[in-house]
Amino acid sequence: MAFASFDTRNAAAPVSEINMVPLIDVMLVLLVIFIITAPLLTNAVKLELPHASSQPNVAKADKIEFAIDAQGALFWNGEPVTRTEAARRFADEGRRQPQPEIHLRADQAVAYRSVAQTLADASRAGLTKVGFVSEPEGTR
């Protein structure tokens, strides 16, 4: 900072330093204004909200194990059924909510016609969750 001196030759020279005191005063005034007005801007309304549990009520879908052996025989959860009986059961299950999952196990030697007929019966009944179950290679 520049101070007064007894040197008359340099006394008329302009001061090359910025006077920071007015800037600091303005910043302190603004800080005080924001500290005072900030709590006034937040308006809170006191409410008593209802309490509710947040656990979803999800119904677990059943699964149906449907198998076709090498001779084309059909099995509903291990119980032998005919094609008309399987189609009737598919129709009954198609009306339930939530719809069950059909896990289809077909022998590798069975004709594809049996698998296609089973898929068509399930589709006609409105069942959309059909999964093919297989065994990984090398497990036998």
N, CA and C atoms as an extended XYZ file, in Angstrom:
420
Properties=species:S:1:pos:R:3:atomname:S:1:resname:S:1:resid:I:1 pbc="F F F"
N         0.836       -1.182        0.000 N   MET     1
C         0.000        0.000        0.000 CA  MET     1
C         0.877        1.240        0.000 C   MET     1
N         0.317        2.261       -0.456 N   ALA     2
C         1.066        3.530       -0.496 CA  ALA     2
C         0.774        4.320        0.762 C   ALA     2
N         1.810        4.817        1.347 N   PHE     3
C         1.674        5.654        2.540 CA  PHE     3
C         2.159        7.059        2.208 C   PHE     3
N         1.746        7.984        3.025 N   ALA     4
C         2.213        9.381        2.831 CA  ALA     4
C         3.693        9.466        3.119 C   ALA     4
N         4.347       10.266        2.352 N   SER     5
C         5.782       10.427        2.557 CA  SER     5
C         6.142       11.909        2.506 C   SER     5
N         7.348       12.205        2.945 N   PHE     6
C         7.824       13.592        2.925 CA  PHE     6
C         8.530       13.929        1.609 C   PHE     6
N         8.485       12.977        0.701 N   ASP     7
C         9.120       13.198       -0.593 CA  ASP     7
C         8.142       13.940       -1.487 C   ASP     7
N         8.471       15.175       -1.864 N   THR     8
C         7.554       15.980       -2.667 CA  THR     8
C         7.616       15.651       -4.145 C   THR     8
N         8.695       15.047       -4.564 N   ARG     9
C         8.782       14.720       -5.989 CA  ARG     9
C         7.836       13.576       -6.365 C   ARG     9
N         7.689       12.556       -5.536 N   ASN    10
C         6.844       11.396       -5.843 CA  ASN    10
C         5.440       11.540       -5.266 C   ASN    10
N         5.137       12.619       -4.595 N   ALA    11
C         3.823       12.774       -3.969 CA  ALA    11
C         2.729       12.940       -5.002 C   ALA    11
N         3.008       13.495       -6.135 N   ALA    12
C         1.996       13.722       -7.153 CA  ALA    12
C         1.791       12.504       -8.039 C   ALA    12
N         2.552       11.438       -7.870 N   ALA    13
C         2.429       10.244       -8.706 CA  ALA    13
C         1.134        9.489       -8.354 C   ALA    13
N         0.477        8.938       -9.336 N   PRO    14
C        -0.756        8.178       -9.046 CA  PRO    14
C        -0.452        6.890       -8.271 C   PRO    14
N        -1.426        6.456       -7.468 N   VAL    15
C        -1.285        5.235       -6.675 CA  VAL    15
C        -1.615        4.052       -7.585 C   VAL    15
N        -0.758        3.086       -7.659 N   SER    16
C        -0.949        1.971       -8.579 CA  SER    16
C        -1.555        0.744       -7.894 C   SER    16
N        -1.947        0.831       -6.661 N   GLU    17
C        -2.535       -0.287       -5.947 CA  GLU    17
C        -4.036       -0.083       -5.792 C   GLU    17
N        -4.778       -1.187       -5.810 N   ILE    18
C        -6.232       -1.120       -5.658 CA  ILE    18
C        -6.564       -1.034       -4.184 C   ILE    18
N        -7.472       -0.152       -3.849 N   ASN    19
C        -7.923       -0.015       -2.471 CA  ASN    19
C        -9.002       -1.073       -2.237 C   ASN    19
N        -8.716       -2.087       -1.420 N   MET    20
C        -9.604       -3.225       -1.198 CA  MET    20
C       -10.643       -2.972       -0.110 C   MET    20
N       -10.498       -1.977        0.704 N   VAL    21
C       -11.399       -1.742        1.834 CA  VAL    21
C       -12.843       -1.520        1.376 C   VAL    21
N       -13.131       -0.669        0.389 N   PRO    22
C       -14.539       -0.518       -0.018 CA  PRO    22
C       -15.131       -1.805       -0.589 C   PRO    22
N       -14.323       -2.589       -1.307 N   LEU    23
C       -14.806       -3.847       -1.856 CA  LEU    23
C       -15.160       -4.826       -0.739 C   LEU    23
N       -14.329       -4.914        0.270 N   ILE    24
C       -14.599       -5.797        1.409 CA  ILE    24
C       -15.830       -5.329        2.160 C   ILE    24
N       -16.003       -4.017        2.315 N   ASP    25
C       -17.199       -3.495        2.992 CA  ASP    25
C       -18.470       -3.879        2.236 C   ASP    25
N       -18.452       -3.753        0.933 N   VAL    26
C       -19.635       -4.113        0.132 CA  VAL    26
C       -19.926       -5.602        0.254 C   VAL    26
N       -18.894       -6.437        0.206 N   MET    27
C       -19.096       -7.883        0.308 CA  MET    27
C       -19.651       -8.260        1.680 C   MET    27
N       -19.205       -7.629        2.751 N   LEU    28
C       -19.732       -7.918        4.082 CA  LEU    28
C       -21.192       -7.487        4.215 C   LEU    28
N       -21.535       -6.351        3.628 N   VAL    29
C       -22.930       -5.904        3.660 CA  VAL    29
C       -23.819       -6.888        2.910 C   VAL    29
N       -23.383       -7.363        1.734 N   LEU    30
C       -24.158       -8.346        0.974 CA  LEU    30
C       -24.298       -9.662        1.741 C   LEU    30
N       -23.223      -10.078        2.412 N   LEU    31
C       -23.284      -11.305        3.202 CA  LEU    31
C       -24.309      -11.190        4.318 C   LEU    31
N       -24.330      -10.053        5.016 N   VAL    32
C       -25.312       -9.845        6.087 CA  VAL    32
C       -26.726       -9.842        5.508 C   VAL    32
N       -26.920       -9.227        4.366 N   ILE    33
C       -28.259       -9.199        3.751 CA  ILE    33
C       -28.719      -10.613        3.414 C   ILE    33
N       -27.836      -11.418        2.830 N   PHE    34
C       -28.229      -12.797        2.487 CA  PHE    34
C       -28.472      -13.640        3.726 C   PHE    34
N       -27.706      -13.440        4.779 N   ILE    35
C       -27.913      -14.197        6.017 CA  ILE    35
C       -29.263      -13.861        6.626 C   ILE    35
N       -29.677      -12.614        6.541 N   ILE    36
C       -30.954      -12.205        7.129 CA  ILE    36
C       -32.133      -12.643        6.268 C   ILE    36
N       -32.015      -12.530        4.938 N   THR    37
C       -33.172      -12.803        4.076 CA  THR    37
C       -33.340      -14.275        3.727 C   THR    37
N       -32.318      -15.089        3.803 N   ALA    38
C       -32.444      -16.497        3.415 CA  ALA    38
C       -33.473      -17.257        4.246 C   ALA    38
N       -33.512      -17.140        5.570 N   PRO    39
C       -34.543      -17.859        6.323 CA  PRO    39
C       -35.963      -17.364        6.021 C   PRO    39
N       -36.106      -16.126        5.587 N   LEU    40
C       -37.438      -15.601        5.286 CA  LEU    40
C       -37.996      -16.161        3.985 C   LEU    40
N       -37.124      -16.662        3.107 N   LEU    41
C       -37.580      -17.171        1.806 CA  LEU    41
C       -38.105      -18.593        1.877 C   LEU    41
N       -37.780      -19.310        2.923 N   THR    42
C       -38.255      -20.689        3.038 CA  THR    42
C       -39.525      -20.703        3.857 C   THR    42
N       -40.622      -20.980        3.203 N   ASN    43
C       -41.921      -21.083        3.884 CA  ASN    43
C       -42.269      -22.551        4.019 C   ASN    43
N       -42.503      -23.012        5.190 N   ALA    44
C       -42.850      -24.403        5.433 CA  ALA    44
C       -44.261      -24.485        5.989 C   ALA    44
N       -45.019      -25.432        5.459 N   VAL    45
C       -46.379      -25.668        5.928 CA  VAL    45
C       -46.346      -26.956        6.753 C   VAL    45
N       -46.851      -26.903        7.939 N   LYS    46
C       -46.870      -28.075        8.814 CA  LYS    46
C       -48.008      -28.988        8.367 C   LYS    46
N       -47.662      -30.215        7.990 N   LEU    47
C       -48.642      -31.200        7.559 CA  LEU    47
C       -48.432      -32.492        8.321 C   LEU    47
N       -49.521      -33.189        8.573 N   GLU    48
C       -49.433      -34.532        9.119 CA  GLU    48
C       -49.856      -35.477        8.012 C   GLU    48
N       -48.870      -36.117        7.386 N   LEU    49
C       -49.141      -37.002        6.273 CA  LEU    49
C       -49.531      -38.384        6.775 C   LEU    49
N       -50.371      -39.095        6.016 N   PRO    50
C       -50.757      -40.444        6.447 CA  PRO    50
C       -49.578      -41.404        6.321 C   PRO    50
N       -49.579      -42.401        7.164 N   HIS    51
C       -48.522      -43.406        7.159 CA  HIS    51
C       -49.026      -44.630        6.404 C   HIS    51
N       -48.169      -45.183        5.560 N   ALA    52
C       -48.528      -46.379        4.794 CA  ALA    52
C       -47.305      -47.272        4.693 C   ALA    52
N       -47.559      -48.563        4.586 N   SER    53
C       -46.437      -49.481        4.423 CA  SER    53
C       -46.005      -49.468        2.966 C   SER    53
N       -44.728      -49.643        2.764 N   SER    54
C       -44.195      -49.578        1.410 CA  SER    54
C       -43.853      -50.957        0.861 C   SER    54
N       -44.462      -51.984        1.379 N   GLN    55
C       -44.194      -53.327        0.894 CA  GLN    55
C       -45.146      -53.634       -0.254 C   GLN    55
N       -44.609      -53.923       -1.434 N   PRO    56
C       -45.495      -54.222       -2.564 CA  PRO    56
C       -46.183      -55.567       -2.372 C   PRO    56
N       -47.381      -55.644       -2.850 N   ASN    57
C       -48.158      -56.875       -2.758 CA  ASN    57
C       -48.082      -57.570       -4.109 C   ASN    57
N       -46.998      -58.308       -4.301 N   VAL    58
C       -46.773      -58.978       -5.572 CA  VAL    58
C       -47.165      -60.438       -5.427 C   VAL    58
N       -48.092      -60.847       -6.277 N   ALA    59
C       -48.519      -62.246       -6.252 CA  ALA    59
C       -47.518      -63.073       -7.046 C   ALA    59
N       -47.047      -64.140       -6.440 N   LYS    60
C       -46.077      -65.012       -7.100 CA  LYS    60
C       -46.820      -65.941       -8.048 C   LYS    60
N       -46.381      -65.944       -9.296 N   ALA    61
C       -47.014      -66.803      -10.291 CA  ALA    61
C       -46.598      -68.256      -10.065 C   ALA    61
N       -47.563      -69.146      -10.252 N   ASP    62
C       -47.265      -70.568      -10.143 CA  ASP    62
C       -46.498      -71.016      -11.373 C   ASP    62
N       -45.934      -72.197      -11.268 N   LYS    63
C       -45.284      -72.772      -12.449 CA  LYS    63
C       -45.841      -74.162      -12.677 C   LYS    63
N       -45.950      -74.477      -13.938 N   ILE    64
C       -46.461      -75.780      -14.340 CA  ILE    64
C       -45.343      -76.489      -15.089 C   ILE    64
N       -44.973      -77.656      -14.601 N   GLU    65
C       -43.975      -78.484      -15.272 CA  GLU    65
C       -44.711      -79.351      -16.284 C   GLU    65
N       -44.505      -79.073      -17.563 N   PHE    66
C       -45.148      -79.831      -18.628 CA  PHE    66
C       -44.052      -80.574      -19.379 C   PHE    66
N       -44.191      -81.888      -19.505 N   ALA    67
C       -43.141      -82.712      -20.117 CA  ALA    67
C       -43.722      -83.541      -21.252 C   ALA    67
N       -42.890      -83.778      -22.256 N   ILE    68
C       -43.234      -84.652      -23.370 CA  ILE    68
C       -42.088      -85.655      -23.494 C   ILE    68
N       -42.424      -86.954      -23.364 N   ASP    69
C       -41.356      -87.948      -23.446 CA  ASP    69
C       -41.098      -88.340      -24.896 C   ASP    69
N       -40.194      -89.305      -25.114 N   ALA    70
C       -39.765      -89.681      -26.466 CA  ALA    70
C       -40.900      -90.291      -27.287 C   ALA    70
N       -41.874      -90.907      -26.638 N   GLN    71
C       -42.996      -91.506      -27.362 CA  GLN    71
C       -44.120      -90.502      -27.626 C   GLN    71
N       -43.985      -89.294      -27.126 N   GLY    72
C       -45.008      -88.267      -27.342 CA  GLY    72
C       -46.047      -88.200      -26.235 C   GLY    72
N       -45.849      -88.935      -25.139 N   ALA    73
C       -46.782      -88.894      -24.011 CA  ALA    73
C       -46.609      -87.565      -23.276 C   ALA    73
N       -47.738      -87.006      -22.821 N   LEU    74
C       -47.740      -85.698      -22.160 CA  LEU    74
C       -47.871      -85.882      -20.652 C   LEU    74
N       -47.170      -85.037      -19.892 N   PHE    75
C       -47.199      -85.102      -18.431 CA  PHE    75
C       -47.399      -83.695      -17.870 C   PHE    75
N       -48.401      -83.542      -17.010 N   TRP    76
C       -48.711      -82.271      -16.337 CA  TRP    76
C       -48.262      -82.408      -14.895 C   TRP    76
N       -47.190      -81.736      -14.526 N   ASN    77
C       -46.590      -81.839      -13.190 CA  ASN    77
C       -46.352      -83.298      -12.794 C   ASN    77
N       -45.862      -84.096      -13.749 N   GLY    78
C       -45.548      -85.495      -13.492 CA  GLY    78
C       -46.724      -86.434      -13.662 C   GLY    78
N       -47.918      -85.930      -13.890 N   GLU    79
C       -49.126      -86.758      -14.032 CA  GLU    79
C       -49.445      -86.913      -15.523 C   GLU    79
N       -49.607      -88.141      -16.012 N   PRO    80
C       -49.898      -88.323      -17.437 CA  PRO    80
C       -51.282      -87.749      -17.803 C   PRO    80
N       -51.330      -87.038      -18.921 N   VAL    81
C       -52.590      -86.463      -19.413 CA  VAL    81
C       -52.667      -86.664      -20.921 C   VAL    81
N       -53.899      -86.581      -21.443 N   THR    82
C       -54.089      -86.629      -22.892 CA  THR    82
C       -53.993      -85.199      -23.437 C   THR    82
N       -53.988      -85.092      -24.776 N   ARG    83
C       -53.879      -83.753      -25.370 CA  ARG    83
C       -55.134      -82.936      -25.084 C   ARG    83
N       -56.313      -83.536      -25.125 N   THR    84
C       -57.551      -82.781      -24.846 CA  THR    84
C       -57.601      -82.359      -23.382 C   THR    84
N       -57.123      -83.228      -22.486 N   GLU    85
C       -57.084      -82.873      -21.066 CA  GLU    85
C       -56.084      -81.744      -20.829 C   GLU    85
N       -54.937      -81.792      -21.507 N   ALA    86
C       -53.937      -80.730      -21.370 CA  ALA    86
C       -54.493      -79.413      -21.905 C   ALA    86
N       -55.213      -79.444      -23.042 N   ALA    87
C       -55.793      -78.228      -23.603 CA  ALA    87
C       -56.833      -77.639      -22.656 C   ALA    87
N       -57.632      -78.495      -22.003 N   ARG    88
C       -58.633      -78.015      -21.038 CA  ARG    88
C       -57.947      -77.378      -19.833 C   ARG    88
N       -56.873      -78.007      -19.353 N   ARG    89
C       -56.147      -77.439      -18.212 CA  ARG    89
C       -55.464      -76.121      -18.585 C   ARG    89
N       -54.925      -76.061      -19.818 N   PHE    90
C       -54.346      -74.795      -20.288 CA  PHE    90
C       -55.394      -73.691      -20.285 C   PHE    90
N       -56.598      -74.014      -20.731 N   ALA    91
C       -57.673      -73.013      -20.768 CA  ALA    91
C       -58.037      -72.562      -19.358 C   ALA    91
N       -58.087      -73.503      -18.417 N   ASP    92
C       -58.390      -73.140      -17.021 CA  ASP    92
C       -57.289      -72.238      -16.446 C   ASP    92
N       -56.046      -72.574      -16.727 N   GLU    93
C       -54.924      -71.789      -16.206 CA  GLU    93
C       -54.827      -70.427      -16.894 C   GLU    93
N       -55.279      -70.331      -18.138 N   GLY    94
C       -55.221      -69.075      -18.867 CA  GLY    94
C       -56.158      -68.020      -18.306 C   GLY    94
N       -57.201      -68.446      -17.599 N   ARG    95
C       -58.162      -67.500      -16.998 CA  ARG    95
C       -57.715      -67.010      -15.624 C   ARG    95
N       -56.718      -67.660      -15.038 N   ARG    96
C       -56.254      -67.258      -13.703 CA  ARG    96
C       -55.387      -66.016      -13.785 C   ARG    96
N       -55.398      -65.235      -12.689 N   GLN    97
C       -54.521      -64.071      -12.580 CA  GLN    97
C       -53.721      -64.204      -11.299 C   GLN    97
N       -52.450      -64.079      -11.299 N   PRO    98
C       -51.548      -63.964      -12.442 CA  PRO    98
C       -51.412      -65.304      -13.146 C   PRO    98
N       -51.109      -65.229      -14.411 N   GLN    99
C       -50.977      -66.448      -15.196 CA  GLN    99
C       -49.744      -67.229      -14.756 C   GLN    99
N       -49.858      -68.549      -14.723 N   PRO   100
C       -48.695      -69.344      -14.330 CA  PRO   100
C       -47.668      -69.426      -15.464 C   PRO   100
N       -46.466      -69.798      -15.095 N   GLU   101
C       -45.410      -70.030      -16.077 CA  GLU   101
C       -45.435      -71.494      -16.477 C   GLU   101
N       -45.304      -71.747      -17.762 N   ILE   102
C       -45.258      -73.117      -18.263 CA  ILE   102
C       -43.793      -73.451      -18.531 C   ILE   102
N       -43.284      -74.456      -17.841 N   HIS   103
C       -41.924      -74.936      -18.077 CA  HIS   103
C       -42.036      -76.200      -18.919 C   HIS   103
N       -41.667      -76.097      -20.178 N   LEU   104
C       -41.838      -77.181      -21.137 CA  LEU   104
C       -40.541      -77.968      -21.263 C   LEU   104
N       -40.632      -79.255      -20.931 N   ARG   105
C       -39.494      -80.169      -21.081 CA  ARG   105
C       -39.879      -81.175      -22.163 C   ARG   105
N       -39.105      -81.196      -23.223 N   ALA   106
C       -39.370      -82.130      -24.312 CA  ALA   106
C       -38.133      -82.988      -24.544 C   ALA   106
N       -38.358      -84.294      -24.709 N   ASP   107
C       -37.264      -85.207      -24.993 CA  ASP   107
C       -36.670      -84.856      -26.358 C   ASP   107
N       -35.367      -85.065      -26.517 N   GLN   108
C       -34.737      -84.701      -27.776 CA  GLN   108
C       -35.170      -85.607      -28.924 C   GLN   108
N       -35.722      -86.776      -28.607 N   ALA   109
C       -36.135      -87.697      -29.661 CA  ALA   109
C       -37.599      -87.502      -30.059 C   ALA   109
N       -38.333      -86.645      -29.379 N   VAL   110
C       -39.756      -86.462      -29.683 CA  VAL   110
C       -39.906      -85.679      -30.985 C   VAL   110
N       -40.966      -85.999      -31.730 N   ALA   111
C       -41.247      -85.271      -32.971 CA  ALA   111
C       -41.652      -83.836      -32.623 C   ALA   111
N       -41.218      -82.910      -33.451 N   TYR   112
C       -41.512      -81.499      -33.186 CA  TYR   112
C       -43.012      -81.234      -33.244 C   TYR   112
N       -43.758      -82.068      -33.931 N   ARG   113
C       -45.209      -81.900      -34.035 CA  ARG   113
C       -45.849      -81.868      -32.642 C   ARG   113
N       -45.392      -82.715      -31.734 N   SER   114
C       -45.958      -82.747      -30.377 CA  SER   114
C       -45.669      -81.452      -29.641 C   SER   114
N       -44.455      -80.924      -29.805 N   VAL   115
C       -44.088      -79.667      -29.155 CA  VAL   115
C       -44.904      -78.525      -29.744 C   VAL   115
N       -45.044      -78.491      -31.064 N   ALA   116
C       -45.804      -77.429      -31.725 CA  ALA   116
C       -47.273      -77.476      -31.330 C   ALA   116
N       -47.850      -78.666      -31.208 N   GLN   117
C       -49.252      -78.781      -30.780 CA  GLN   117
C       -49.428      -78.275      -29.353 C   GLN   117
N       -48.480      -78.589      -28.494 N   THR   118
C       -48.555      -78.129      -27.105 CA  THR   118
C       -48.458      -76.610      -27.037 C   THR   118
N       -47.532      -76.037      -27.813 N   LEU   119
C       -47.402      -74.584      -27.843 CA  LEU   119
C       -48.658      -73.924      -28.403 C   LEU   119
N       -49.267      -74.537      -29.407 N   ALA   120
C       -50.496      -73.989      -29.983 CA  ALA   120
C       -51.643      -74.047      -28.972 C   ALA   120
N       -51.740      -75.151      -28.235 N   ASP   121
C       -52.795      -75.261      -27.209 CA  ASP   121
C       -52.606      -74.208      -26.118 C   ASP   121
N       -51.371      -73.992      -25.702 N   ALA   122
C       -51.095      -72.987      -24.664 CA  ALA   122
C       -51.394      -71.587      -25.188 C   ALA   122
N       -51.032      -71.320      -26.426 N   SER   123
C       -51.287      -70.005      -27.009 CA  SER   123
C       -52.781      -69.759      -27.179 C   SER   123
N       -53.512      -70.770      -27.606 N   ARG   124
C       -54.967      -70.643      -27.750 CA  ARG   124
C       -55.640      -70.351      -26.411 C   ARG   124
N       -55.068      -70.864      -25.329 N   ALA   125
C       -55.635      -70.651      -23.992 CA  ALA   125
C       -55.265      -69.278      -23.441 C   ALA   125
N       -54.381      -68.548      -24.127 N   GLY   126
C       -54.002      -67.214      -23.673 CA  GLY   126
C       -52.779      -67.187      -22.776 C   GLY   126
N       -52.081      -68.304      -22.675 N   LEU   127
C       -50.872      -68.355      -21.847 CA  LEU   127
C       -49.700      -67.783      -22.639 C   LEU   127
N       -48.959      -66.856      -22.027 N   THR   128
C       -47.861      -66.195      -22.731 CA  THR   128
C       -46.495      -66.498      -22.130 C   THR   128
N       -46.456      -67.039      -20.946 N   LYS   129
C       -45.172      -67.296      -20.282 CA  LYS   129
C       -44.816      -68.773      -20.421 C   LYS   129
N       -44.177      -69.097      -21.538 N   VAL   130
C       -43.765      -70.467      -21.805 CA  VAL   130
C       -42.255      -70.476      -21.928 C   VAL   130
N       -41.620      -71.338      -21.169 N   GLY   131
C       -40.173      -71.450      -21.209 CA  GLY   131
C       -39.750      -72.871      -21.515 C   GLY   131
N       -38.689      -73.023      -22.303 N   PHE   132
C       -38.149      -74.335      -22.632 CA  PHE   132
C       -37.055      -74.677      -21.642 C   PHE   132
N       -37.137      -75.868      -21.057 N   VAL   133
C       -36.155      -76.316      -20.084 CA  VAL   133
C       -35.241      -77.314      -20.776 C   VAL   133
N       -33.947      -77.127      -20.650 N   SER   134
C       -32.982      -78.052      -21.244 CA  SER   134
C       -31.861      -78.297      -20.246 C   SER   134
N       -31.036      -79.263      -20.586 N   GLU   135
C       -29.877      -79.568      -19.754 CA  GLU   135
C       -28.628      -79.100      -20.464 C   GLU   135
N       -27.663      -78.549      -19.733 N   PRO   136
C       -26.414      -78.128      -20.375 CA  PRO   136
C       -25.665      -79.335      -20.942 C   PRO   136
N       -24.908      -79.092      -21.996 N   GLU   137
C       -24.129      -80.181      -22.595 CA  GLU   137
C       -23.076      -80.665      -21.614 C   GLU   137
N       -22.858      -81.972      -21.672 N   GLY   138
C       -21.828      -82.566      -20.830 CA  GLY   138
C       -22.313      -82.937      -19.437 C   GLY   138
N       -23.609      -82.862      -19.142 N   THR   139
C       -24.089      -83.234      -17.805 CA  THR   139
C       -24.402      -84.721      -17.720 C   THR   139
N       -24.459      -85.393      -18.861 N   ARG   140
C       -24.741      -86.834      -18.832 CA  ARG   140
C       -23.491      -87.607      -19.067 C   ARG   140
